[in-house]
């Protein structure tokens, strides 16, 4: 990846949603139908890739947060890389190490392993930010999340 990863821009491309789902697969099915994927990207392939990754090991990282992603890149362009923030109407058990059910997902759709690792690192830092954690608890929208991420809030 040539340029630095901009989490706020990736969330803008992916969107912020509030969804219901009894399990991760139900949520992934809904999000792959809602997110704007680049031409030539099959939503079913993205859905299956997210489900396959979840079967290997939970993407729940604790504190009610999950970072669903695919094992291999599913997009062919860095310009289309996205993060979908999904607030769950009813938290779901994703076998997090701390035992807490997941109430928010950051669904990562990347074009490269490098982006994937960079995003995970940056999100881990944000999850330690008290303003960001409070924003997630309040199911804050895209604009406010972007302001916090960019350090202007």
Secondary structure, DSSP 4 states (H G I P E B T S, - for coil): --SPP-HHHHHHHH-EEEE--SSHHHHHHHHHHHS-PPTT--HHHHHHHHHHHHHHS--EEETTEE--B-SS---S-GGG-EEEEEEEEEEE----TT-PPEEEEEEEE-SSHHHHHHHHHHHHHHTT-HHHHHHHHTT--HHHHHHHHTT--
